[in-house]
Amino acid sequence: METTVKAYFDGTAFVPVTPVTTIQKNTSDMIEDFVLLNEVFATRYDISWRDSFNYLKKHGGLDFYEKHYGYEHTQSYENTADTLARICKRNGGKLE
């Protein structure tokens, strides 16, 4: 059996090319969606993007979004921000 490895030359050596898998593509989509969602969340609560990310991470919003991405990405960013606010509040978050 013969194996073919795709590679490109970076100027000094051949570097193997890893094909983009469906999992990598879905992860990329999830990251893009979360960046936009985080902006909506930060704007809603008048906090910085970084504070919004840290709040969602600390209070379980990020984990919830990742776990339920298949459904949540079909909802509006505003609706998903509401959902994450409720999840975070249940986990000790204090934003109102």
DRENBA-139797 format. One record per residue: residue number from 1; residue in one letter; x, y negated, z negated of N, C-alpha, C in turn. Coordinates in steps of 0.2 Angstrom, whole numbers, plus 5000, padded with zeros to 4 digits. Each point is the difference from the previous one (the first is absolute). Example, Ala and Ser with C-alpha at 12.3 -4.5 7.8 and 13.67 -1.06 7.14 Angstrom:
DRENBA-139797
@pos->1	code->A	n.x->5066	n.y->5028	n.z->4961	ca.x->4996	ca.y->4994	ca.z->5000	c.x->5004	c.y->4994	c.z->5000 $
@pos->2	code->S	n.x->4998	n.y->4995	n.z->5004	ca.x->5004	ca.y->4994	ca.z->4999	c.x->4996	c.y->4995	c.z->4997 $
END
This chain:
DRENBA-139797
@pos->1	code->M	n.x->5004	n.y->5006	n.z->5000	ca.x->4996	ca.y->4994	ca.z->5000	c.x->5004	c.y->4994	c.z->5000 $
@pos->2	code->E	n.x->4999	n.y->4995	n.z->5004	ca.x->5004	ca.y->4994	ca.z->5001	c.x->4996	c.y->4994	c.z->4997 $
@pos->3	code->T	n.x->5004	n.y->4996	n.z->4996	ca.x->4997	ca.y->4994	ca.z->4996	c.x->5002	c.y->4994	c.z->5004 $
@pos->4	code->T	n.x->4996	n.y->4995	n.z->5001	ca.x->5002	ca.y->4994	ca.z->5003	c.x->4999	c.y->4995	c.z->4995 $
@pos->5	code->V	n.x->5005	n.y->4996	n.z->4999	ca.x->5000	ca.y->4994	ca.z->4995	c.x->5001	c.y->4994	c.z->5004 $
@pos->6	code->K	n.x->4995	n.y->4996	n.z->4999	ca.x->5000	ca.y->4993	ca.z->5003	c.x->5005	c.y->4995	c.z->4995 $
@pos->7	code->A	n.x->5004	n.y->4996	n.z->5004	ca.x->5004	ca.y->4996	ca.z->4996	c.x->5001	c.y->4994	c.z->5004 $
@pos->8	code->Y	n.x->5003	n.y->4994	n.z->4997	ca.x->5002	ca.y->4994	ca.z->5004	c.x->5007	c.y->4999	c.z->4997 $
@pos->9	code->F	n.x->5004	n.y->4996	n.z->5005	ca.x->5006	ca.y->4998	ca.z->4998	c.x->5000	c.y->4993	c.z->4997 $
@pos->10	code->D	n.x->5003	n.y->5000	n.z->4994	ca.x->5000	ca.y->4993	ca.z->4997	c.x->5006	c.y->4996	c.z->5001 $
@pos->11	code->G	n.x->5004	n.y->5002	n.z->5004	ca.x->5006	ca.y->4997	ca.z->5002	c.x->5007	c.y->5003	c.z->4997 $
@pos->12	code->T	n.x->4999	n.y->5004	n.z->4995	ca.x->5005	ca.y->5004	ca.z->4997	c.x->4999	c.y->5008	c.z->5000 $
@pos->13	code->A	n.x->4994	n.y->5002	n.z->5000	ca.x->4998	ca.y->5007	ca.z->4999	c.x->4993	c.y->5001	c.z->5002 $
@pos->14	code->F	n.x->4998	n.y->5006	n.z->5002	ca.x->4993	ca.y->5002	ca.z->5001	c.x->4996	c.y->5001	c.z->4994 $
@pos->15	code->V	n.x->4994	n.y->4997	n.z->4999	ca.x->4996	ca.y->5000	ca.z->4994	c.x->4994	c.y->5003	c.z->5002 $
@pos->16	code->P	n.x->4998	n.y->5006	n.z->4996	ca.x->4994	ca.y->5003	ca.z->5002	c.x->4994	c.y->4996	c.z->4999 $
@pos->17	code->V	n.x->4995	n.y->5001	n.z->5004	ca.x->4994	ca.y->4996	ca.z->5000	c.x->4994	c.y->5005	c.z->4997 $
@pos->18	code->T	n.x->4997	n.y->4998	n.z->4995	ca.x->4995	ca.y->5003	ca.z->4996	c.x->4993	c.y->4998	c.z->5004 $
@pos->19	code->P	n.x->4997	n.y->5005	n.z->5002	ca.x->4993	ca.y->4997	ca.z->5003	c.x->4995	c.y->4998	c.z->4995 $
@pos->20	code->V	n.x->4996	n.y->4995	n.z->5002	ca.x->4996	ca.y->4997	ca.z->4995	c.x->4994	c.y->5005	c.z->4999 $
@pos->21	code->T	n.x->4999	n.y->5002	n.z->4994	ca.x->4994	ca.y->5005	ca.z->4999	c.x->4994	c.y->4997	c.z->4999 $
@pos->22	code->T	n.x->4995	n.y->5003	n.z->5000	ca.x->4993	ca.y->4998	ca.z->4998	c.x->5000	c.y->4997	c.z->4993 $
@pos->23	code->I	n.x->5003	n.y->5003	n.z->4995	ca.x->5001	ca.y->4998	ca.z->4993	c.x->5003	c.y->4993	c.z->5000 $
@pos->24	code->Q	n.x->5006	n.y->5000	n.z->5003	ca.x->5004	ca.y->4993	ca.z->5000	c.x->4995	c.y->4995	c.z->5003 $
@pos->25	code->K	n.x->4996	n.y->5001	n.z->5005	ca.x->4996	ca.y->4995	ca.z->5003	c.x->4994	c.y->4998	c.z->4996 $
@pos->26	code->N	n.x->4997	n.y->5005	n.z->4996	ca.x->4995	ca.y->4999	ca.z->4995	c.x->5003	c.y->4995	c.z->4995 $
@pos->27	code->T	n.x->5006	n.y->5002	n.z->4997	ca.x->5003	ca.y->4996	ca.z->4995	c.x->5001	c.y->4993	c.z->5002 $
@pos->28	code->S	n.x->5003	n.y->4999	n.z->5006	ca.x->5001	ca.y->4994	ca.z->5003	c.x->4993	c.y->4996	c.z->5000 $
@pos->29	code->D	n.x->4995	n.y->5003	n.z->5002	ca.x->4993	ca.y->4996	ca.z->5001	c.x->4998	c.y->4999	c.z->4993 $
@pos->30	code->M	n.x->5001	n.y->5004	n.z->4995	ca.x->4998	ca.y->4999	ca.z->4993	c.x->5004	c.y->4994	c.z->4997 $
@pos->31	code->I	n.x->5006	n.y->4999	n.z->5001	ca.x->5004	ca.y->4995	ca.z->4998	c.x->4998	c.y->4993	c.z->5003 $
@pos->32	code->E	n.x->4999	n.y->5000	n.z->5007	ca.x->4997	ca.y->4994	ca.z->5003	c.x->4993	c.y->4998	c.z->4997 $
@pos->33	code->D	n.x->4996	n.y->5005	n.z->4999	ca.x->4993	ca.y->4998	ca.z->4997	c.x->5001	c.y->4998	c.z->4993 $
@pos->34	code->F	n.x->5005	n.y->5003	n.z->4996	ca.x->5000	ca.y->4998	ca.z->4993	c.x->5003	c.y->4993	c.z->4999 $
@pos->35	code->V	n.x->5005	n.y->4998	n.z->5005	ca.x->5003	ca.y->4993	ca.z->5000	c.x->4994	c.y->4995	c.z->5001 $
@pos->36	code->L	n.x->4996	n.y->5001	n.z->5005	ca.x->4994	ca.y->4996	ca.z->5001	c.x->4995	c.y->5000	c.z->4994 $
@pos->37	code->L	n.x->4999	n.y->5005	n.z->4997	ca.x->4995	ca.y->5001	ca.z->4994	c.x->5003	c.y->4996	c.z->4994 $
@pos->38	code->N	n.x->5007	n.y->5001	n.z->4999	ca.x->5003	ca.y->4997	ca.z->4995	c.x->5000	c.y->4992	c.z->5000 $
@pos->39	code->E	n.x->5000	n.y->4998	n.z->5007	ca.x->4999	ca.y->4992	ca.z->5001	c.x->4993	c.y->4998	c.z->4998 $
@pos->40	code->V	n.x->4995	n.y->5004	n.z->5002	ca.x->4993	ca.y->4998	ca.z->4998	c.x->4999	c.y->5000	c.z->4992 $
@pos->41	code->F	n.x->5003	n.y->5005	n.z->4997	ca.x->5000	ca.y->5001	ca.z->4993	c.x->5003	c.y->4994	c.z->4996 $
@pos->42	code->A	n.x->5006	n.y->4998	n.z->5003	ca.x->5004	ca.y->4995	ca.z->4997	c.x->4996	c.y->4993	c.z->5001 $
@pos->43	code->T	n.x->4998	n.y->4999	n.z->5006	ca.x->4996	ca.y->4994	ca.z->5001	c.x->4994	c.y->4999	c.z->4995 $
@pos->44	code->R	n.x->4996	n.y->5006	n.z->5000	ca.x->4994	ca.y->5000	ca.z->4996	c.x->5001	c.y->4998	c.z->4993 $
@pos->45	code->Y	n.x->5006	n.y->5002	n.z->4997	ca.x->5001	ca.y->4999	ca.z->4993	c.x->5005	c.y->4995	c.z->4999 $
@pos->46	code->D	n.x->5002	n.y->4996	n.z->5005	ca.x->5005	ca.y->4995	ca.z->5000	c.x->5006	c.y->5001	c.z->4996 $
@pos->47	code->I	n.x->5003	n.y->5006	n.z->5002	ca.x->5007	ca.y->5002	ca.z->4998	c.x->5004	c.y->5001	c.z->5006 $
@pos->48	code->S	n.x->5007	n.y->5001	n.z->4998	ca.x->5004	ca.y->5001	ca.z->5006	c.x->5000	c.y->5007	c.z->5003 $
@pos->49	code->W	n.x->5002	n.y->5001	n.z->5006	ca.x->5000	ca.y->5006	ca.z->5003	c.x->5004	c.y->5006	c.z->4995 $
@pos->50	code->R	n.x->5005	n.y->4998	n.z->4997	ca.x->5004	ca.y->5004	ca.z->4996	c.x->4996	c.y->5002	c.z->4994 $
@pos->51	code->D	n.x->4997	n.y->4995	n.z->4997	ca.x->4996	ca.y->5001	ca.z->4994	c.x->4994	c.y->5005	c.z->5001 $
@pos->52	code->S	n.x->4997	n.y->4999	n.z->5006	ca.x->4995	ca.y->5004	ca.z->5002	c.x->5002	c.y->5007	c.z->5001 $
@pos->53	code->F	n.x->5006	n.y->5001	n.z->5003	ca.x->5002	ca.y->5007	ca.z->5001	c.x->5002	c.y->5003	c.z->4994 $
@pos->54	code->N	n.x->5003	n.y->4997	n.z->4995	ca.x->5002	ca.y->5003	ca.z->4994	c.x->4994	c.y->5001	c.z->4996 $
@pos->55	code->Y	n.x->4995	n.y->4996	n.z->5000	ca.x->4994	ca.y->5001	ca.z->4996	c.x->4996	c.y->5007	c.z->5003 $
@pos->56	code->L	n.x->5000	n.y->5000	n.z->5006	ca.x->4996	ca.y->5006	ca.z->5003	c.x->5004	c.y->5006	c.z->4999 $
@pos->57	code->K	n.x->5007	n.y->5000	n.z->5000	ca.x->5004	ca.y->5006	ca.z->4998	c.x->4999	c.y->5002	c.z->4993 $
@pos->58	code->K	n.x->5001	n.y->4995	n.z->4996	ca.x->5000	ca.y->5001	ca.z->4992	c.x->4993	c.y->5003	c.z->4998 $
@pos->59	code->H	n.x->4994	n.y->4998	n.z->5003	ca.x->4994	ca.y->5002	ca.z->4998	c.x->4996	c.y->5005	c.z->5004 $
@pos->60	code->G	n.x->5004	n.y->5003	n.z->5005	ca.x->4998	ca.y->5006	ca.z->5003	c.x->4996	c.y->4998	c.z->5007 $
@pos->61	code->G	n.x->5000	n.y->4994	n.z->5002	ca.x->4997	ca.y->4998	ca.z->5006	c.x->5004	c.y->5003	c.z->5006 $
@pos->62	code->L	n.x->5006	n.y->5000	n.z->5000	ca.x->5004	ca.y->5002	ca.z->5006	c.x->4999	c.y->5008	c.z->5000 $
@pos->63	code->D	n.x->5001	n.y->5003	n.z->4995	ca.x->4999	ca.y->5008	ca.z->5000	c.x->4993	c.y->5001	c.z->5003 $
@pos->64	code->F	n.x->4995	n.y->4997	n.z->4997	ca.x->4993	ca.y->5001	ca.z->5003	c.x->5000	c.y->4999	c.z->5007 $
@pos->65	code->Y	n.x->5002	n.y->4994	n.z->5003	ca.x->5000	ca.y->4999	ca.z->5007	c.x->5004	c.y->5005	c.z->5004 $
@pos->66	code->E	n.x->5005	n.y->5002	n.z->4997	ca.x->5004	ca.y->5006	ca.z->5004	c.x->4996	c.y->5006	c.z->5000 $
@pos->67	code->K	n.x->4997	n.y->5002	n.z->4995	ca.x->4996	ca.y->5006	ca.z->4999	c.x->4994	c.y->5000	c.z->5005 $
@pos->68	code->H	n.x->4997	n.y->4994	n.z->5000	ca.x->4993	ca.y->5000	ca.z->5003	c.x->5001	c.y->4996	c.z->5007 $
@pos->69	code->Y	n.x->5006	n.y->4999	n.z->5003	ca.x->5001	ca.y->4996	ca.z->5006	c.x->4995	c.y->5002	c.z->5005 $
@pos->70	code->G	n.x->4999	n.y->5007	n.z->5001	ca.x->4996	ca.y->5002	ca.z->5005	c.x->4993	c.y->4997	c.z->5001 $
@pos->71	code->Y	n.x->4997	n.y->4998	n.z->4994	ca.x->4994	ca.y->4997	ca.z->4999	c.x->5001	c.y->4992	c.z->5000 $
@pos->72	code->E	n.x->5004	n.y->4998	n.z->4996	ca.x->5001	ca.y->4993	ca.z->4998	c.x->5002	c.y->4996	c.z->5006 $
@pos->73	code->H	n.x->5004	n.y->5003	n.z->5005	ca.x->5002	ca.y->4996	ca.z->5006	c.x->4994	c.y->4999	c.z->5005 $
@pos->74	code->T	n.x->4995	n.y->5003	n.z->4999	ca.x->4994	ca.y->4999	ca.z->5004	c.x->4996	c.y->4994	c.z->4997 $
@pos->75	code->Q	n.x->5001	n.y->4998	n.z->4994	ca.x->4996	ca.y->4995	ca.z->4997	c.x->5004	c.y->4993	c.z->5001 $
@pos->76	code->S	n.x->4996	n.y->4994	n.z->4999	ca.x->5003	ca.y->4994	ca.z->5001	c.x->5005	c.y->4999	c.z->4994 $
@pos->77	code->Y	n.x->5005	n.y->4995	n.z->5002	ca.x->5005	ca.y->4999	ca.z->4995	c.x->4997	c.y->4997	c.z->4993 $
@pos->78	code->E	n.x->4994	n.y->4996	n.z->5001	ca.x->4997	ca.y->4997	ca.z->4994	c.x->4997	c.y->5005	c.z->4996 $
@pos->79	code->N	n.x->4996	n.y->5005	n.z->5003	ca.x->4997	ca.y->5006	ca.z->4997	c.x->5005	c.y->5004	c.z->4996 $
@pos->80	code->T	n.x->5006	n.y->5001	n.z->5004	ca.x->5005	ca.y->5004	ca.z->4996	c.x->5003	c.y->4997	c.z->4995 $
@pos->81	code->A	n.x->5001	n.y->4993	n.z->5000	ca.x->5003	ca.y->4996	ca.z->4995	c.x->4995	c.y->5000	c.z->4994 $
@pos->82	code->D	n.x->4994	n.y->5000	n.z->5001	ca.x->4995	ca.y->5001	ca.z->4994	c.x->5001	c.y->5007	c.z->4997 $
@pos->83	code->T	n.x->5000	n.y->5005	n.z->5004	ca.x->5001	ca.y->5007	ca.z->4997	c.x->5007	c.y->5000	c.z->4996 $
@pos->84	code->L	n.x->5005	n.y->4998	n.z->5003	ca.x->5007	ca.y->5000	ca.z->4996	c.x->4999	c.y->4996	c.z->4994 $
@pos->85	code->A	n.x->4997	n.y->4994	n.z->5000	ca.x->4999	ca.y->4996	ca.z->4994	c.x->4996	c.y->5004	c.z->4994 $
@pos->86	code->R	n.x->4995	n.y->5004	n.z->5002	ca.x->4996	ca.y->5004	ca.z->4995	c.x->5005	c.y->5006	c.z->4998 $
@pos->87	code->I	n.x->5004	n.y->5003	n.z->5004	ca.x->5004	ca.y->5005	ca.z->4998	c.x->5005	c.y->4997	c.z->4995 $
@pos->88	code->C	n.x->5003	n.y->4995	n.z->5002	ca.x->5005	ca.y->4997	ca.z->4995	c.x->4997	c.y->4998	c.z->4994 $
@pos->89	code->K	n.x->4994	n.y->4997	n.z->5000	ca.x->4997	ca.y->4998	ca.z->4993	c.x->4999	c.y->5006	c.z->4996 $
@pos->90	code->R	n.x->4998	n.y->5006	n.z->5003	ca.x->4999	ca.y->5006	ca.z->4996	c.x->5007	c.y->5002	c.z->4997 $
@pos->91	code->N	n.x->5005	n.y->4999	n.z->5003	ca.x->5007	ca.y->5002	ca.z->4998	c.x->5003	c.y->4994	c.z->4996 $
@pos->92	code->G	n.x->4997	n.y->4996	n.z->4997	ca.x->5003	ca.y->4994	ca.z->4996	c.x->5001	c.y->4994	c.z->5003 $
@pos->93	code->G	n.x->4999	n.y->4999	n.z->5007	ca.x->5001	ca.y->4994	ca.z->5003	c.x->4995	c.y->4994	c.z->4997 $
@pos->94	code->K	n.x->5003	n.y->4994	n.z->5000	ca.x->4996	ca.y->4994	ca.z->4997	c.x->4998	c.y->4995	c.z->5005 $
@pos->95	code->L	n.x->5001	n.y->5001	n.z->5006	ca.x->4999	ca.y->4995	ca.z->5005	c.x->4992	c.y->4999	c.z->5001 $
@pos->96	code->E	n.x->4997	n.y->4994	n.z->5000	ca.x->4993	ca.y->4999	ca.z->5000	c.x->4999	c.y->4996	c.z->5006 $
END
